[in-house]
Amino acid sequence: MQSTSEINLFGLWAYDTIWALAKAVELVGLEVNYSSDVLKHKTDSKNTDEMFGITVSKAGPRLLQALLPTSFQGLSGKFQLINGH
């Protein structure tokens, strides 16, 4: 039986990805008012997203620009996005 405390490479990649996203949110968070910077996602009546009130942040493009140049030594090795990947 595998212990739940073991982590594989995918877990390390996920951890590093969340760390990079958190760093970008901190950078963008200084200039964004999250309560007023959200748009209701426009959906058609057949889409279940509308039922759950999914919103879209207007800060998305700023968050992307803060995330793209992120580079650091993570648990899985060097984290760096190349061509957005």
N, CA, C and O atoms as CSV, one atom per row, in Angstrom:
chain,resi,resn,atom,element,x,y,z
A,1,MET,N,N,0.836,-1.181,0.000
A,1,MET,CA,C,0.000,0.000,0.000
A,1,MET,C,C,0.887,1.252,0.000
A,1,MET,O,O,1.837,1.353,0.776
A,2,GLN,N,N,0.561,2.194,-0.877
A,2,GLN,CA,C,1.353,3.424,-1.003
A,2,GLN,C,C,0.942,4.418,0.072
A,2,GLN,O,O,-0.246,4.627,0.321
A,3,SER,N,N,1.929,5.023,0.701
A,3,SER,CA,C,1.669,6.030,1.726
A,3,SER,C,C,1.161,7.308,1.082
A,3,SER,O,O,1.609,7.680,-0.002
A,4,THR,N,N,0.231,7.981,1.740
A,4,THR,CA,C,-0.302,9.236,1.192
A,4,THR,C,C,0.686,10.383,1.348
A,4,THR,O,O,0.475,11.459,0.789
A,5,SER,N,N,1.768,10.168,2.106
A,5,SER,CA,C,2.756,11.231,2.274
A,5,SER,C,C,3.765,11.274,1.131
A,5,SER,O,O,4.558,12.211,1.039
A,6,GLU,N,N,3.741,10.261,0.258
A,6,GLU,CA,C,4.646,10.254,-0.889
A,6,GLU,C,C,4.118,11.181,-1.967
A,6,GLU,O,O,2.908,11.299,-2.161
A,7,ILE,N,N,5.034,11.839,-2.668
A,7,ILE,CA,C,4.632,12.743,-3.740
A,7,ILE,C,C,5.437,12.382,-4.986
A,7,ILE,O,O,6.618,12.047,-4.893
A,8,ASN,N,N,4.800,12.449,-6.136
A,8,ASN,CA,C,5.493,12.120,-7.379
A,8,ASN,C,C,5.862,13.401,-8.126
A,8,ASN,O,O,5.622,14.505,-7.638
A,9,LEU,N,N,6.438,13.246,-9.293
A,9,LEU,CA,C,6.885,14.396,-10.076
A,9,LEU,C,C,5.735,15.335,-10.426
A,9,LEU,O,O,5.906,16.554,-10.423
A,10,PHE,N,N,4.566,14.774,-10.727
A,10,PHE,CA,C,3.411,15.620,-11.051
A,10,PHE,C,C,3.010,16.484,-9.858
A,10,PHE,O,O,2.598,17.632,-10.027
A,11,GLY,N,N,3.129,15.937,-8.678
A,11,GLY,CA,C,2.843,16.709,-7.469
A,11,GLY,C,C,3.827,17.848,-7.279
A,11,GLY,O,O,3.446,18.943,-6.867
A,12,LEU,N,N,5.094,17.590,-7.580
A,12,LEU,CA,C,6.113,18.645,-7.484
A,12,LEU,C,C,5.857,19.739,-8.515
A,12,LEU,O,O,5.992,20.925,-8.216
A,13,TRP,N,N,5.485,19.336,-9.732
A,13,TRP,CA,C,5.162,20.325,-10.769
A,13,TRP,C,C,3.959,21.164,-10.346
A,13,TRP,O,O,3.953,22.380,-10.536
A,14,ALA,N,N,2.954,20.529,-9.781
A,14,ALA,CA,C,1.763,21.246,-9.324
A,14,ALA,C,C,2.135,22.242,-8.225
A,14,ALA,O,O,1.675,23.384,-8.241
A,15,TYR,N,N,2.957,21.820,-7.280
A,15,TYR,CA,C,3.394,22.704,-6.199
A,15,TYR,C,C,4.126,23.918,-6.765
A,15,TYR,O,O,3.832,25.052,-6.387
A,16,ASP,N,N,5.074,23.687,-7.662
A,16,ASP,CA,C,5.829,24.792,-8.256
A,16,ASP,C,C,4.923,25.725,-9.058
A,16,ASP,O,O,5.112,26.942,-9.038
A,17,THR,N,N,3.946,25.165,-9.758
A,17,THR,CA,C,3.012,25.975,-10.543
A,17,THR,C,C,2.182,26.871,-9.638
A,17,THR,O,O,2.002,28.053,-9.934
A,18,ILE,N,N,1.674,26.327,-8.539
A,18,ILE,CA,C,0.883,27.121,-7.594
A,18,ILE,C,C,1.751,28.205,-6.961
A,18,ILE,O,O,1.288,29.324,-6.742
A,19,TRP,N,N,3.000,27.879,-6.669
A,19,TRP,CA,C,3.936,28.866,-6.110
A,19,TRP,C,C,4.126,30.027,-7.102
A,19,TRP,O,O,4.099,31.190,-6.700
A,20,ALA,N,N,4.314,29.721,-8.374
A,20,ALA,CA,C,4.490,30.758,-9.399
A,20,ALA,C,C,3.230,31.611,-9.514
A,20,ALA,O,O,3.314,32.834,-9.615
A,21,LEU,N,N,2.076,30.977,-9.498
A,21,LEU,CA,C,0.822,31.719,-9.585
A,21,LEU,C,C,0.640,32.624,-8.371
A,21,LEU,O,O,0.181,33.758,-8.509
A,22,ALA,N,N,0.992,32.138,-7.193
A,22,ALA,CA,C,0.884,32.954,-5.982
A,22,ALA,C,C,1.798,34.177,-6.054
A,22,ALA,O,O,1.417,35.270,-5.635
A,23,LYS,N,N,3.002,33.987,-6.584
A,23,LYS,CA,C,3.917,35.125,-6.739
A,23,LYS,C,C,3.327,36.167,-7.692
A,23,LYS,O,O,3.422,37.367,-7.436
A,24,ALA,N,N,2.721,35.709,-8.788
A,24,ALA,CA,C,2.116,36.630,-9.755
A,24,ALA,C,C,0.926,37.354,-9.132
A,24,ALA,O,O,0.747,38.550,-9.359
A,25,VAL,N,N,0.116,36.650,-8.356
A,25,VAL,CA,C,-1.036,37.270,-7.698
A,25,VAL,C,C,-0.568,38.338,-6.722
A,25,VAL,O,O,-1.190,39.396,-6.622
A,26,GLU,N,N,0.512,38.081,-6.005
A,26,GLU,CA,C,1.052,39.099,-5.099
A,26,GLU,C,C,1.473,40.348,-5.856
A,26,GLU,O,O,1.204,41.464,-5.411
A,27,LEU,N,N,2.131,40.169,-6.994
A,27,LEU,CA,C,2.559,41.323,-7.790
A,27,LEU,C,C,1.370,42.123,-8.305
A,27,LEU,O,O,1.355,43.351,-8.214
A,28,VAL,N,N,0.386,41.432,-8.838
A,28,VAL,CA,C,-0.786,42.088,-9.416
A,28,VAL,C,C,-1.702,42.604,-8.316
A,28,VAL,O,O,-2.373,43.622,-8.488
A,29,GLY,N,N,-1.730,41.908,-7.193
A,29,GLY,CA,C,-2.621,42.271,-6.089
A,29,GLY,C,C,-2.395,43.663,-5.561
A,29,GLY,O,O,-3.305,44.261,-4.988
A,30,LEU,N,N,-1.217,44.189,-5.739
A,30,LEU,CA,C,-0.917,45.535,-5.270
A,30,LEU,C,C,-1.652,46.596,-6.079
A,30,LEU,O,O,-1.829,47.719,-5.608
A,31,GLU,N,N,-2.079,46.254,-7.283
A,31,GLU,CA,C,-2.708,47.241,-8.154
A,31,GLU,C,C,-4.153,46.912,-8.519
A,31,GLU,O,O,-4.741,47.599,-9.354
A,32,VAL,N,N,-4.740,45.875,-7.911
A,32,VAL,CA,C,-6.071,45.425,-8.291
A,32,VAL,C,C,-7.014,45.464,-7.096
A,32,VAL,O,O,-6.657,45.045,-5.995
A,33,ASN,N,N,-8.221,45.971,-7.327
A,33,ASN,CA,C,-9.285,45.899,-6.335
A,33,ASN,C,C,-10.160,44.729,-6.749
A,33,ASN,O,O,-10.997,44.868,-7.641
A,34,TYR,N,N,-9.980,43.577,-6.115
A,34,TYR,CA,C,-10.648,42.353,-6.565
A,34,TYR,C,C,-12.166,42.424,-6.465
A,34,TYR,O,O,-12.857,41.797,-7.269
A,35,SER,N,N,-12.699,43.161,-5.513
A,35,SER,CA,C,-14.158,43.209,-5.374
A,35,SER,C,C,-14.818,43.957,-6.524
A,35,SER,O,O,-15.954,43.648,-6.882
A,36,SER,N,N,-14.133,44.932,-7.108
A,36,SER,CA,C,-14.728,45.682,-8.214
A,36,SER,C,C,-14.111,45.322,-9.561
A,36,SER,O,O,-14.523,45.854,-10.591
A,37,ASP,N,N,-13.142,44.439,-9.564
A,37,ASP,CA,C,-12.429,44.089,-10.791
A,37,ASP,C,C,-12.891,42.755,-11.366
A,37,ASP,O,O,-12.111,42.039,-11.994
A,38,VAL,N,N,-14.161,42.423,-11.150
A,38,VAL,CA,C,-14.697,41.150,-11.609
A,38,VAL,C,C,-15.910,41.411,-12.493
A,38,VAL,O,O,-16.759,42.241,-12.169
A,39,LEU,N,N,-15.982,40.703,-13.599
A,39,LEU,CA,C,-17.119,40.792,-14.515
A,39,LEU,C,C,-17.923,39.512,-14.440
A,39,LEU,O,O,-17.360,38.425,-14.311
A,40,LYS,N,N,-19.241,39.637,-14.520
A,40,LYS,CA,C,-20.069,38.444,-14.628
A,40,LYS,C,C,-19.797,37.817,-15.979
A,40,LYS,O,O,-19.775,38.502,-17.001
A,41,HIS,N,N,-19.590,36.512,-15.979
A,41,HIS,CA,C,-19.335,35.780,-17.215
A,41,HIS,C,C,-20.636,35.682,-17.996
A,41,HIS,O,O,-21.632,35.177,-17.479
A,42,LYS,N,N,-20.639,36.151,-19.212
A,42,LYS,CA,C,-21.845,36.096,-20.037
A,42,LYS,C,C,-21.990,34.699,-20.625
A,42,LYS,O,O,-21.089,34.188,-21.291
A,43,THR,N,N,-23.137,34.099,-20.365
A,43,THR,CA,C,-23.385,32.754,-20.859
A,43,THR,C,C,-24.779,32.688,-21.450
A,43,THR,O,O,-25.628,33.535,-21.172
A,44,ASP,N,N,-25.002,31.681,-22.261
A,44,ASP,CA,C,-26.357,31.475,-22.752
A,44,ASP,C,C,-27.132,30.686,-21.706
A,44,ASP,O,O,-26.532,30.126,-20.788
A,45,SER,N,N,-28.420,30.634,-21.826
A,45,SER,CA,C,-29.259,30.014,-20.800
A,45,SER,C,C,-29.053,28.511,-20.701
A,45,SER,O,O,-29.425,27.912,-19.692
A,46,LYS,N,N,-28.475,27.885,-21.714
A,46,LYS,CA,C,-28.235,26.446,-21.683
A,46,LYS,C,C,-26.965,26.094,-20.931
A,46,LYS,O,O,-26.762,24.930,-20.586
A,47,ASN,N,N,-26.107,27.068,-20.668
A,47,ASN,CA,C,-24.826,26.825,-20.030
A,47,ASN,C,C,-24.998,26.765,-18.512
A,47,ASN,O,O,-25.622,27.648,-17.924
A,48,THR,N,N,-24.453,25.736,-17.880
A,48,THR,CA,C,-24.578,25.590,-16.434
A,48,THR,C,C,-23.691,26.570,-15.670
A,48,THR,O,O,-23.890,26.754,-14.469
A,49,ASP,N,N,-22.708,27.211,-16.333
A,49,ASP,CA,C,-21.854,28.187,-15.659
A,49,ASP,C,C,-22.694,29.312,-15.063
A,49,ASP,O,O,-22.402,29.796,-13.969
A,50,GLU,N,N,-23.724,29.723,-15.774
A,50,GLU,CA,C,-24.566,30.825,-15.327
A,50,GLU,C,C,-25.229,30.482,-13.998
A,50,GLU,O,O,-25.392,31.344,-13.134
A,51,MET,N,N,-25.601,29.240,-13.846
A,51,MET,CA,C,-26.264,28.788,-12.647
A,51,MET,C,C,-25.349,28.926,-11.427
A,51,MET,O,O,-25.830,29.172,-10.321
A,52,PHE,N,N,-24.042,28.770,-11.620
A,52,PHE,CA,C,-23.098,28.823,-10.515
A,52,PHE,C,C,-22.476,30.211,-10.340
A,52,PHE,O,O,-21.636,30.395,-9.460
A,53,GLY,N,N,-22.866,31.177,-11.150
A,53,GLY,CA,C,-22.374,32.540,-10.998
A,53,GLY,C,C,-20.887,32.687,-11.258
A,53,GLY,O,O,-20.212,33.445,-10.561
A,54,ILE,N,N,-20.365,31.982,-12.241
A,54,ILE,CA,C,-18.936,32.071,-12.550
A,54,ILE,C,C,-18.613,33.475,-13.040
A,54,ILE,O,O,-19.332,34.048,-13.858
A,55,THR,N,N,-17.521,34.012,-12.524
A,55,THR,CA,C,-17.113,35.362,-12.888
A,55,THR,C,C,-15.753,35.317,-13.574
A,55,THR,O,O,-15.022,34.331,-13.474
A,56,VAL,N,N,-15.430,36.400,-14.270
A,56,VAL,CA,C,-14.162,36.528,-14.971
A,56,VAL,C,C,-13.468,37.776,-14.442
A,56,VAL,O,O,-14.064,38.852,-14.391
A,57,SER,N,N,-12.230,37.631,-14.055
A,57,SER,CA,C,-11.486,38.757,-13.514
A,57,SER,C,C,-10.961,39.639,-14.642
A,57,SER,O,O,-10.424,39.146,-15.634
A,58,LYS,N,N,-11.122,40.943,-14.476
A,58,LYS,CA,C,-10.536,41.888,-15.433
A,58,LYS,C,C,-9.020,41.972,-15.247
A,58,LYS,O,O,-8.315,42.524,-16.092
A,59,ALA,N,N,-8.527,41.425,-14.144
A,59,ALA,CA,C,-7.091,41.444,-13.863
A,59,ALA,C,C,-6.361,40.318,-14.577
A,59,ALA,O,O,-5.137,40.234,-14.482
A,60,GLY,N,N,-7.070,39.453,-15.285
A,60,GLY,CA,C,-6.465,38.307,-15.955
A,60,GLY,C,C,-5.285,38.649,-16.836
A,60,GLY,O,O,-4.236,38.018,-16.706
A,61,PRO,N,N,-5.406,39.630,-17.737
A,61,PRO,CA,C,-4.256,39.983,-18.580
A,61,PRO,C,C,-3.051,40.471,-17.764
A,61,PRO,O,O,-1.908,40.171,-18.110
A,62,ARG,N,N,-3.304,41.222,-16.682
A,62,ARG,CA,C,-2.190,41.672,-15.829
A,62,ARG,C,C,-1.564,40.498,-15.094
A,62,ARG,O,O,-0.347,40.445,-14.915
A,63,LEU,N,N,-2.392,39.564,-14.672
A,63,LEU,CA,C,-1.888,38.380,-13.993
A,63,LEU,C,C,-1.023,37.544,-14.943
A,63,LEU,O,O,0.035,37.051,-14.555
A,64,LEU,N,N,-1.474,37.393,-16.167
A,64,LEU,CA,C,-0.702,36.658,-17.170
A,64,LEU,C,C,0.647,37.325,-17.412
A,64,LEU,O,O,1.669,36.642,-17.481
A,65,GLN,N,N,0.663,38.643,-17.542
A,65,GLN,CA,C,1.918,39.350,-17.780
A,65,GLN,C,C,2.872,39.233,-16.593
A,65,GLN,O,O,4.089,39.233,-16.779
A,66,ALA,N,N,2.334,39.134,-15.376
A,66,ALA,CA,C,3.185,38.949,-14.195
A,66,ALA,C,C,3.694,37.514,-14.106
A,66,ALA,O,O,4.784,37.282,-13.582
A,67,LEU,N,N,2.925,36.548,-14.609
A,67,LEU,CA,C,3.290,35.144,-14.518
A,67,LEU,C,C,4.321,34.728,-15.569
A,67,LEU,O,O,5.212,33.931,-15.276
A,68,LEU,N,N,4.209,35.255,-16.778
A,68,LEU,CA,C,5.070,34.810,-17.882
A,68,LEU,C,C,6.567,34.924,-17.602
A,68,LEU,O,O,7.296,33.989,-17.933
A,69,PRO,N,N,7.074,36.014,-17.011
A,69,PRO,CA,C,8.525,36.093,-16.788
A,69,PRO,C,C,9.011,35.387,-15.515
A,69,PRO,O,O,10.201,35.434,-15.205
A,70,THR,N,N,8.109,34.737,-14.777
A,70,THR,CA,C,8.482,34.099,-13.513
A,70,THR,C,C,9.510,32.995,-13.739
A,70,THR,O,O,9.347,32.133,-14.602
A,71,SER,N,N,10.556,33.047,-12.949
A,71,SER,CA,C,11.615,32.043,-13.024
A,71,SER,C,C,12.185,31.866,-11.627
A,71,SER,O,O,12.550,32.846,-10.978
A,72,PHE,N,N,12.265,30.620,-11.153
A,72,PHE,CA,C,12.833,30.343,-9.840
A,72,PHE,C,C,13.235,28.869,-9.764
A,72,PHE,O,O,12.844,28.060,-10.606
A,73,GLN,N,N,14.023,28.539,-8.741
A,73,GLN,CA,C,14.413,27.155,-8.502
A,73,GLN,C,C,13.350,26.531,-7.613
A,73,GLN,O,O,13.285,26.822,-6.419
A,74,GLY,N,N,12.513,25.670,-8.195
A,74,GLY,CA,C,11.427,25.040,-7.459
A,74,GLY,C,C,11.808,23.661,-6.962
A,74,GLY,O,O,12.952,23.231,-7.107
A,75,LEU,N,N,10.842,22.968,-6.373
A,75,LEU,CA,C,11.088,21.617,-5.873
A,75,LEU,C,C,11.382,20.627,-6.993
A,75,LEU,O,O,12.095,19.643,-6.796
A,76,SER,N,N,10.820,20.900,-8.183
A,76,SER,CA,C,11.025,19.989,-9.320
A,76,SER,C,C,12.182,20.420,-10.215
A,76,SER,O,O,12.442,19.788,-11.239
A,77,GLY,N,N,12.874,21.485,-9.838
A,77,GLY,CA,C,13.963,22.009,-10.655
A,77,GLY,C,C,13.672,23.449,-11.040
A,77,GLY,O,O,12.876,24.124,-10.387
A,78,LYS,N,N,14.318,23.917,-12.099
A,78,LYS,CA,C,14.111,25.304,-12.526
A,78,LYS,C,C,12.720,25.464,-13.123
A,78,LYS,O,O,12.327,24.729,-14.030
A,79,PHE,N,N,11.976,26.449,-12.593
A,79,PHE,CA,C,10.643,26.755,-13.108
A,79,PHE,C,C,10.764,27.985,-13.988
A,79,PHE,O,O,11.227,29.037,-13.547
A,80,GLN,N,N,10.342,27.841,-15.238
A,80,GLN,CA,C,10.355,28.967,-16.163
A,80,GLN,C,C,9.379,28.628,-17.296
A,80,GLN,O,O,9.408,27.528,-17.847
A,81,LEU,N,N,8.530,29.579,-17.626
A,81,LEU,CA,C,7.611,29.378,-18.739
A,81,LEU,C,C,8.312,29.788,-20.029
A,81,LEU,O,O,8.870,30.882,-20.117
A,82,ILE,N,N,8.284,28.925,-21.009
A,82,ILE,CA,C,8.892,29.199,-22.311
A,82,ILE,C,C,7.790,29.247,-23.340
A,82,ILE,O,O,7.082,28.259,-23.539
A,83,ASN,N,N,7.631,30.389,-24.003
A,83,ASN,CA,C,6.548,30.597,-24.969
A,83,ASN,C,C,5.187,30.314,-24.348
A,83,ASN,O,O,4.307,29.755,-25.004
A,84,GLY,N,N,5.012,30.696,-23.091
A,84,GLY,CA,C,3.729,30.532,-22.423
A,84,GLY,C,C,3.438,29.131,-21.929
A,84,GLY,O,O,2.334,28.871,-21.451
A,85,HIS,N,N,4.391,28.221,-22.028
A,85,HIS,CA,C,4.168,26.824,-21.593
A,85,HIS,C,C,5.035,26.511,-20.398
A,85,HIS,O,O,4.996,25.393,-19.883
